[in-house]
Amino acid sequence: MLLRERLSQKIPQWREEAQALRAEYKDAVIDHVTVNHLFRGMRGLKVLLSDISYVDPYKGIHFRGYTIPEVLEALPKPPGATMPYVGGLYWLLFTGDLPTKEEALSVEEAWKAHMDLPDWVKATIESMPKDTHPMTLFSMAVLALQKESVFTKRYKEGLPRTQHWEAALEDAIALTARLPVVAAFIYRYLYGDGSYIPPRDDLDWGANFAHMMGINDERYQELSRLYFILHSDHELGNASAHTAHLVGSTLSDLYYAFSAAMNALAGPLHGLANQNALKWLAEAYERYGGVPTEEQLTEFAWETLNAGQVIPGYGHAVLRATDPRYTAFYEFGEKYLPEDDFFRLVQVAYKVIPQVLQEHGKAANPWPNVDAISGVLQKHFGVEPTFYTVLFGIGRALGITAHGVWARAMMLPIERPKSLTLARLKSLAEEAKA
């Protein structure tokens, strides 16, 4: 596999750089933990290591140092498409290099070799009641695939630690290849006629998802490519990525780690935000019998805030400007569905809500994030809102598996922080204060 060959060239250098850094600076103090950090979920503490991505407060997510506009412009694209091959982004996440078209296609071809849906996975999904949440089925299906883990098999055979990344890479390719197939079947089982639409050899990974969903619209192929790229990663510290990292640090394989990550993503404070944002917009739409005016939406926003609630999709724990992922989706909407009522509602919201939040004065960041618009675009193509988190998970798999392979390449240890009792914490705090 071309990707494995490239990583075989790069990983020895990365390991050498990391070992030299640790040797020279092992006692350097990078951050300080306060009592407040322990009560605020360790928010913002610099305690994780990964080269895959980082978030700049004003420029947003950087994939291997490249911003979203740079990535969307530079990555190779299918003939006639405006959005890149997702395989090109995967190459970038692993290697740090912008791929050639040949390199992007090598990932796409590696995926196609694994895009089958085993009968036992179908049976697992079909054994569950149809009122089961799609995230439950998604996590179960990943665990059902775990029996095929190359890493687990080779580890039992005595795989040397220096080669753990190679087996993890094989799992990463096989797992990410099948996720769109699994997800599309779950969707059709829960919301459609239950039939399985197999992938096509002539379609790329993103376009194949649209095909397997049964949405025969080239615009949805473009949206799928864009959606998975934009949701692929957001540093290692978010709940789902960090969950996968913690599980993977025990040398559980990527199937176990990714399933655990999806259980974290299913939480209302993480992956459900796009559904909540769409719900808020739908309530405004129903209140005013259509797309509200700027004055009406301003009124509705103030009612929400005065009731002690937040406006979903606005603000972010790290960002202090409009999320570039939001901007990319916004530009997609302007190009492909400018007359859609809910996209027009998003446009009104973008004009009035930041001003309302600034006047309200309690939001550190009044600007929209990706969740303020992502659900609206899926709604246009008839995708059920309860499925949005699964879509998020397909995209996030790209970053999570890249982090996982990178961690094995760098031979990072098991994660084991120290916990304190309240009494011990109080004693330490008193000593520090004195």
C-alpha positions, 0 to 999 in steps of 0.5 A: 500500500502506497500510504504504508510505504510513505509512512515507513519513510517518515515515522523513523524521523518523527520518532527521532525528533520526539526522542530528542525533544523529550531528552532536551526538555523533559523537565520544562514546565508547559502548563499549570493545573489549578483547582478550577481546572479539575472542576471544569473538565480540565478545559484547555489544559495542554496535556495531549500530543498529536500532529494531526490537527490543531485549532487556532482561535481565529482561523479555526481547524488546521489539518497538518498545518493547512486551513480549511480554505487551503485544504479545499483548494489544494486537494485533488478532486474527482472529474467535474467535482468542486469538492475533493476526494476524501482519500486525499484528506486522509493522506494529508492527515497521515503524512502531513503532505498534500497528496498528488491525485495518484496518492489520493486515488491510492487511498480511495482504491484501498478503501474500495477493497474493503467496502463490503458489508459482512452478513453478520453485521447486517444480521446484528443491525437487523436484530434490533428494534426499529426504534433503536437510536442510529448511534446505538446501531452504529457503535454495535456494528463497529464492534461486530466488525472487530473480529477482523482486527489485524492489530489484535491478531498480530499482537497475539502473534508477538508483533514488535512494538515498533511495528504496531502502527503498521497493523493499526494502519490496516485496521484504519483503512478497513474500518473507515472503508466500511463506515459509509456502507454500515451507516447507509444500511442503518439509515435504510433499515431505520428510515427506508425499505431496509434494502442494501445498496452496494457500493459502485466501483466507479464512485469515490468514497464520498460519492458512494455514500450518497449512492448507498443512501439512495440519494441520487443527486450530484449535489448530495455527492458534493455535500458528502465529500465536504461534510466528511472533510469538515467533520474529520477532526478537531484536535485530540482533546474533544470528547470523542477523539480523546475517548478513542485515544484513551482506549487505544492507549491500552492497546485495544484495537481501533474498532474498540476505540472507535466504538467507544468514541461514538458512545461519547459522540452520542452525548447531548453536549457533543455530537447532538449539537447540530440537531439542537441547532436545527430544532431551534431554527424549526421553532422559529420557522413555525412561530412566524409561519415561514422565514422570519424577518430580522426583527422577528428572529431578533425577538425570538433570540432574546426570548431564548436568552431571557429564558436562561437558554443558549442559542444552539450553534453559536459560540465555541469552547476554543474559537473566537471567530466564525467557524471556517467550517460554517463558512464552507457550508454557507458557501455550499448553500449559496451555490447549491440551494439558495432558495431553500427556506431553512438556508434563508433562515440561516442567512437571517440568523447570521445577520442578527444573532451575533449582534444579539449575543454581543448585546447580551454580553455573556458569550465569549464568542458570538459567532456561529460554529459548524453546527449552526448550518450542517443540519440545515444542509442535510435536511434539504436532502431529506436526511432524518435529524436523528441520523446527523450524529452518525454522519458526524461519526463517519467524518470524525473516523478519519481523524480518530483513526489517524490519531490512533495510528500516529500514537502507535507510530510514536509508541505513546504510553497508556494514559494514566492521570492522577485523581485526588480526593476532595480532602487531598485537593483542599490540603494541596490547595492550602499548601499552594496558597501558603 
